[in-house]
């Protein structure tokens, strides 16, 4: 299955949308949400914290977290660990980071 990958702009503040549901597709609220943001190639961690009390809740099971994208990042991994009914659920997505000044990736490869 092909995974879609978002593109984000270095230096911009982006909203990460976090959605949680049960096996039947019904939205559920986790008891805690941990967020880790890191570079996919080097493993450099830019952010790691429990954001349960910092996320903006849109509705049951739907949240937003705002984060400024690092200038030095090329591929940003967004990893969440949510505790739902006392079980941990991990989800990951990768976003390609481009530089706004020259529309290139930080490693200066063309987009």
N, C-alpha and C positions, 0 to 999 in steps of 0.2 A: 504494500500500500504506500503510495507516495504521500510524504508529509509536506504540508504547506509551510513556508517559511516567511515570516514577516521581514520587512526592511524598516529600520529605524535610523534617525539622524543623530550623529554624535553631538552631544551638548544639549539636545532637546530634552524636555521633560515629557516622558511618555506615560500613558495610562495602561497598566497591565490589567486585563480583565480576567478575573478568577471565577470560575463557575464550578459548582459541585452538585451532584445528584446521586440518588441511590440507584440500585440495579434496575429499577423500573423506570428510570428517567425522571423521577420526581425530585425537584430541587430540595436540598437539605443544607442546613447551616453546620459547618464544622465547629467543634469546640475550640480548636486552635488552628492557626495557619502560620507556617514557617516559610520564609522566602529566602532563596539563595540565588544570587546573580553572579555568574562567573564566565570567564573567557573559555570557549570550548577547546582551543588549541593548547593553551598554556596551563589552564586550570586556575589561573589567578582569580581569587574571589574578590569581587567588588562590594558585595553586600551580603550579609547573612544575619537574620534576626527573626524573632517571633513578631509577626505583624498583626496579630489577632485584633489588637486594640487600635491599630493605625489604618486599617483598610476602610474604605468607604463602602457601605452596604447599599446596593441598589434595590435589592429585593431578596427574598429567601434564596439562598444558595448563590447569589451573584454579588461580586465585590469588585472594587477597583483599588489599585495601588499605584501611586505616582512615583516615578523615579527618573532622575536626570542621567541620561546615557553617557558613560565615560568616553572621553575623546580618544583614549588609547585602545579601545576595544574593537575587535574585528567581527567576531561571532559571539553574541551574548546569549548564554544559556539562562533561561528563566526556569527555576525549579521550585516547586511548591510541595510541601508536605502538610497535608491536612489530616487532622484527627476527626474521624466520623464514627460515631458509635464505638468508641474505644479502639479503633483500628486506624493505622497509618496508611494513607494513600499518597503516593508520590507521582507527580506529573512534571514533564519537562517539555520545553519548546525552545527553539533556537531562532534568534533574530539576527539578520545580517545588519551590520552597522556601516553607514556611509558617512563620509565627511562632507559637510555642507559647503565648504569653500570651493572644492574642486570636484564634488560629486564622485569621489573615489572612496574606496575602503581605506581605513587607516594604514594598511600595509601598502597602500598606493597601487593596488591592482585595480584595473578598470571595473566599473560596475557591470 
